[in-house]
Amino acid sequence: MHPPPPAYGAPTTAPAPAAAPHHPRLAVGVLAFCGVVVAIMQTIVVPLLPHIPELTGATPSAASWLVTVTLLTGAVFTPVLGRVGDMYGKRRVLVASLGVLVAGSVLCAVSSQIGVLIAGRALQGAAIAVVPLGISILRDELPPERVLSAVALMSSTMGIGAAVGLPVAAVVIQNFEWHTMFWVSGAIGLLDVVLVLRFVPESPVRSRGRFDVLGALGLTAALVCLLLAVTQGGGWGWTSVTTLGLLAASVVIALVWGAYELRVRTPMVDLRVSARPAVLLTNIAALLIGFAFYANSLVTGQMVQEPKATGYGLGASLVVSGLCLLPGGVTMVLLSPVSARISGKHGPRTSLLLASVIIAVGYVVRYFTSHSLWMIIAGATVVSAGTAIAYSALPALVMRGVPVSETGAANGLNTLMRSIGQAFCSATVAAVLANMTFLAAGHEAPTLGAYQLVFLIAGGAALLALAVTLCLPGARKDAGTVGGKRRSSGRTRSMPIQGGA
């Protein structure tokens, strides 16, 4: 076991600047609701994208930035705000993130100019940090025996929100003026702020040191270069000077940034902790699980909307295609406490192993049953079930390997790895579907083999996650290591976690 690096030392405590009544059940519910709302914000524009050029006069390539920009800002702000929360107060930063979401929603609601819409979507993307911040608050505030179940629910909200967001957005687009969904999202975001201030306490746990500005800028530059190349490479050309230049720049910046982070006293990301097998392998698994899960969301709606002339398409409406993912969202809600019980009894490593197998099985089902709506829904739901278990286990594995004062930054980095996996998945799916096409009744569409290849690739990612998880070291069976607290005769108190998982 390795002690925490001396640059961080033991966590400090500070009184909450604005104390909220401590109702643990209400706090868990409020934070989970915040996670679902934030996840919905990331997906609500997907059904709208084909109509954006007509509605705004923008080009299709400009319209695609409504999705790309949220990925970029989410990837950048998630680890940064996680670190800021560790240092200056997690609830404070969480409320600020929700405020940014509200501002972004209002921008999108009041304008049809593509530049303003992209700016608003950029602000909405920054709110992804709400999920790791919520997980960190739960670790600090709940008794050890309740941490696993609460974290499982909070982590699953990303998948739940994605499953709910698509059908909700489709219904709004078909029945209301399209700005309505942004007004509604802004109002719900404002409600989140009020609920957090009322029912979620500020964690007294703080990490020492100054905020690493240069480290944050270096991480931002490396991520922007990498994600721009991955998300836009299909349009620019994978061998174009721009794409290759951005990839090379991301590598060079990452190397320089890493060397700097190893020398600075209070780094943005503690690479020594991140390099521990328990943390490093968990983050790699998160990337692979993010890849495997996102393929399910990307292709399900498009596949069932393909015309019947393709021989496999069902010609379903936008609303029906969105509803195909809704059973998966419900399943994720139901399975989060089950995953917590599995992790509590057998350890989160066992949960992640089981999840990887379930996701792979789901893609096997999808590969062989691509002509039936109900079997497509069944396969998509199985993949969502595995994702629910995986997303519940990943934060528990991370928290076993990092000190309590670094929970926000560590969970932010793990969430970032999921986002990077989703970015690579999006690029892979786009490349496969664009290059394996045929003409069906005058309509160019992906072949059935293209969709089946996507299922094979995503299932392979799940199996790779299984292999990585098998390499994880065994964890101590100590509930206090996950909760970051230990039972005492009086009030529980936060303690740093020594050692890895």
N, C-alpha and C positions, 0 to 999 in steps of 0.2 A: 504494500500500500504506500501511496505517496502523499505526503502532507500538502496542504494548499501552499502555493508559492508565497513567499514572504511579502511580495509586492501588494498582496491583498490583505493579508493578516486576517484576524478574526472580524466577523461582522460587527458593526456598531448598532446601537439602537437609538431611536429618537422618537419623541412623542409625535403622534399624528397631528398635522396642522389643523385638520378639521375632522374631529372624531365623528364616526357614524355609529348608531346603535348596532351592537354586535348580535345579529340574528343569523347564525351560520347557514341555516336552510335557505333563508331568503337571499343571502349573499351568493350562495351557489347558483340558485335559480336566476338571479339577476345577471351574474357573469356569463352563465350559459346562454341566456337570451341575447346578451351583447355579442357573443361569438356567432350565434346563428345570424343575427342581423348583419354583421360585418361580412360573413360568408355570402349571404344573399346579395349584398352590394357588388360582389365581384362577378356574379353570374347574370345579373338582370339584363345586361346589354346584349348578351349572346343572341337571343332570338331577334333582337332589334337590328343587328349588324347588316343583314341583307338589305334593309330598308333605309339605312342611314344615308347613302348617296342620294336617294330620291328625296329624303326629308330635309337634308341640309345642303345639298349641292356639292358635297365633298366627293373625292375620288374613293374607290374601294380601298386603295392602299392607305389613305388617310383615315378612313373609317376603322380599319383594323387596329389603329393606335388606341382606340377606346378600350381594347383588351390589353394590348401590349404595355401601355403606360401604367396600368394598375399592377401588372407583374413587376415592372421595374421599380416603382416606388415602394411596393410591398416588400420586395427583396432587400432594398436598401434600408428602409426604416425599421423593419422588424428587429434585426440584431442591434441596431443603434438605439432604438427606443427601449429595448430590453435592458441594455446597459445603463441608459439614463434612469430607468425605473429602479434598478438596483442601487443607484447612487443617491437619487433625490426623491424617491417615493413612487411606488408602483401605481397606487390609485391615482395620484396626481397626473402621471403620464398617461394612464388609461383614459381619464376624463379628457385630457387634451387630445388624444387620438380620436375619441368619439366626436369631439368638437370639430376636428378637421374633417371627419366624415360628413357631418352636418353641413359644413361650409361647401364641401365638394358637391353634395346633393343639391344644394340651393343653386350653385353655379350651373349645374346641368339642367335644373328645372326652369331657369329664367332665360335660357338662350338656345338657339338652334345653330349657332356658329360652331363649326367643327373645332376651332382653336379653343374656344371657351369650354366646350364639352370635354376635350382632351385634358384641359387643366383641371376641370372638376373631377374627372375620373382619376387623375393623378392623386388628388387629395383623398379620394375614397380608398385608393390602394394603400396609402400610408396607414390606414386604420387596421390593417391585418395584424399589427402589433398587439391589438387588444387580446388576442387568444393567448400568446405566451405570457403576457402580463397578468392575465386572469389566472393562469395556471400557477404563476409565482405567488400571487396573493393567496390562493387556496393553500399552497404549501406552508405559507407563513402563519396563516390564521386558524386552520382547522386542526383538531386533534389527530394524531397519527392514524388512528383506525378509520378515519373518514377521508383521508387524503386521496387514496387510490380511486375510490368511486367518484369523487368530485372531479379529479383530474381527468378520469376517463370520459366523463360527460363533457367537460370543457373542451377536451381535445377533439372529440367527435363532432363538435359543432361545425367545424369546417366542412365536413362531408354532408352533414344534415342541411346546412344552409345552401350548399351547392345543389342538392337534390330538390329542395323546396323552391329555390330561386327561379329555376327554368320554367316550371309550369305557371308559377305566379306571374312572371314577366310575360309569358305567352298570353295568358288571360287578359292582362292589362292592355297589351298591344292590340289584341283583337277587339276589345270592347270599350277602350277609353283613349283619350288623347295621350300620346306617348310620354309627354312631360309629367303626366300624373304619377308615374312610378317613382320619379325622382322627388316630387313633393312628399309622397308617402314615406319614402326612405329617409328624407330629412326629418320629418316629424317623428318617426320611430327612433332615429338616432338621438334626437333631443330628449325623448322619453328615457332612453338609455342613460343619458347623462344625469337626469334627475334621479333615477332609480339607484345608480351607482353612488351618488352623493348621499342618498338617504340610507342605503342598506349595506354598503360595502365599506368596511373599515380600512384606514390606511395602515399598511404594514410598518412596524417600527424598525424592521431590519434594514440596515444600510451597509453598503460596502465603502471602504475608504478610498481616498485618493482623488485626483482630478480627472475630469473627463478627457479622454484621449482624442483631441480634435483631429490631429494628423492621421491617427489610426482610422477614425471614422471616414475621413476624406479618401484615404487610400482604399479602404474596403468598398466605398461607394464607386470609385473609379473602376476598380477591378470588376465589380458586379455589373455595372452598366455596360462595359465593353463586352463582357461575356454574354449577357442576356440579349443585348442588341444583335450580336452576331448569330446567336441561336434562334431568336424569334424572327429576324428579318433575312436570314441567310437564304431561305427559299426564294424570296423575291429578288434579292440582290444577286444570287448565284453563290453556291457554296465555295467556288474557287475564285470568286471576284476579289479584287484588291481590297475592297472595303471590308468584306467578311473576314478574309485572312488577316488583314491588318488589325481588326478589332480583337480577334482571337489571340494574335501575338501580343498585342498590347495588354490584354487581360492577364496573360501569363507573366509578362515582365513586371507589371504593376503588382501582381500577387506576390512575386518573389521578393521584390523590394519591400513591400508592405510587411511580409512575414519576417524579414530580417529586422525591420524596425520594431515590430511588435515584441520580438524576443529581447530587445534591448531596453524598451521603455519601462518605466517604473510601474505605471498602472495602465496596462494595455487595453485597447478596445475589446480584443478577444484574447483570452489567455491561451496561447497556443500550446503551452505545456500541459494544461489540463485537457484541452481539446485533443491532444495527441494520445492520451491514455486509451488503451484498447477499448475500454468500456464506453467511452464517449465517441471516439473516432468511428468505431464499427456501428454504433447506434445511428450516427449521422449518415453514414453510407447507406444503411438500411432504410433510413427515412427518405433519402433521395430515390431509392429503387421503389419503395412503396408509393411515393408520390407519383412516379412515372406510371406504375401499374394501375393505380386508381384513376388517374386523369384520363387514360384511354377510354375507360368506361363512360365517362361523362362526355367526351368529345364525339364519339362515334354513334352512340345509341340513338340520339335524336335524329341525326342525319340519315342513319341507316333506315329507320322506319319511315322517313319522309320520302325516300327514293321512290320514283314512280313504279307501278306494277310492271311496266314494260321492261324493266331491267331483269325480270325473272326472279328476283328475290325481294325487291322493295314492296312496301305495303301501302304506299301512297297516303300515309297518315297525315293528319293536320298538325300544325305547330303545337296546339294545346295537347293533343294526344302524345306527340313525341316527348313533350316535357313531362307529362304524367308518367311515362315509362320509368323515370328515375325516382318518382315519389315513394314507391314501396321500399326502395333502398334507403331513403332518408328515414322513414319510420323504423326500419330494421336497425339502423344505427342508433336511434334513441333507445330502443329496447335492449340492444346488446351492450351498451356502455356499462351498466352495472354488472352484467355477466362477465365481461372482460375484467372488471375490477376484482371480482371474486376469484377468477382464474389466476390473476396476477398476485392476489393476496395469498392464495393457497400454494401455488406452484412457482410464483415468480413471474415478472413481466417478460423475461426471456422466453418462457414457455408460451405465453400469450402471443408473442411475436412470431414464434415458430408456427403455431396453429394458424395465425392470421395469414401468413405467407402461403401455406398449403391451401387454405380456403379460397384465396384470391386466384391461385393457379387453377383450382378446380372450376371456379366460376368461368374462367376463360375457356376451359375445355368444353363446358356446357355451351357457351356462346359460339364456339367454333362449329359445333355439329348441329345447332338448332337455330340457324339464322333466317329461317323462312316463317317462323311462327311468332306472332306478337307475344303470346303468353310465355313462350319459352325464352324469348329475348328478355322479357321483364324478369323471368326467373333467374336467368344467368346474370343480368345486371344487378339483381338483388343479392345474389351470392357474393359477387365481387364487393358490393357495399358492405355486406356482413363482415367479410374479412378485413376490409379497410377500417371498420369501426373498432375491431379488436386491435388492429395494428396501431391506429392513431391513439388508442387508449394506453397502449403499452409503451410507446416511444418516450413520452415525457417521464414516465416512471423510471425507465432505464437511464435517461439523462440525469435525473435528480439523484440517482444512486451514485453517480460518478463525479458530482461537482459539489463544492461547498455551498451552503445555504445562501451566502451573500452573493453568489453568482447565478442564482436560479433564473432570473430574467434574461440575462445575456445568453445563457446556455440554451434555454428553451427557444429564445429568438433565433439562435443559430440553427437549432434543429428544425424549426419551422421554415427557415430560409432554405435548408436542404430539400425539404419537400417541394418548395416553390421552384427550385432549380430543376428537380426531377420533372415537375409538371411542364416547365419550359422545354426541356429536351423531348418530352412526350409530344407536346404540341407540334414541334418541328418535325419529329419522326412521322407522326400521323399525317400531317399535311403533305410530306414528301411521298409517302406511300400512296395515299389516295389520289394525288395529282399525277402520279406516274403510271398507275395501273388503271386505265380507263377504257371504255368502249362506247359505241353509239347505240342507244336504245330509243327507237322511235324518234330519231333526230335529236335526242338529248344526250349529251356527254355525261357519263356517270362513272364512278369507280366500279370496278368489277367486284363480284362477290369474293374473289380471291384476295383483293386488296384488304377488305375488311377482315378476312380470316387471317391474313398476315399480321395485321395490327393485333389481333387477339393472341397470336403466337408470340409476338414480340413482348406484349404486356405480360402474358403468362410467364415468359422467360425471365422478365424483370422480377416477378414475384419469386421465382425459384432462386434467382441470384440473391434476393433478400433472405431467403431461407438459408442459403449457404453462408452468408455473412453472419446471420444470427447464430448459427451453429458455432461460429468462431468466438462469440462473445464469452468472456470469462464468467464463471459462476458468481452469483451475488450472495452477500451475507443475508441471512434471514432475520432482518431486524426492521420492524415496521418504522422505527424511528428514523432510519436512514432515508426513507422515502419522504416521510412527513417533514423531516428537518427538525423534529422535536422529540423529546423524550418524556415519558410519564414521570411525574413526581407527585409528592403528596399534595402540592398546591397547584398553582397555575403553571401550565406548560410553558416552556420558554424555548425560543429558537436557538439551535446550536448548529455550528458548522458541521458538514459531513466530511469526514476524513476518508480518504481512500477511494478506490474505484469500485465498480460493480463486480 
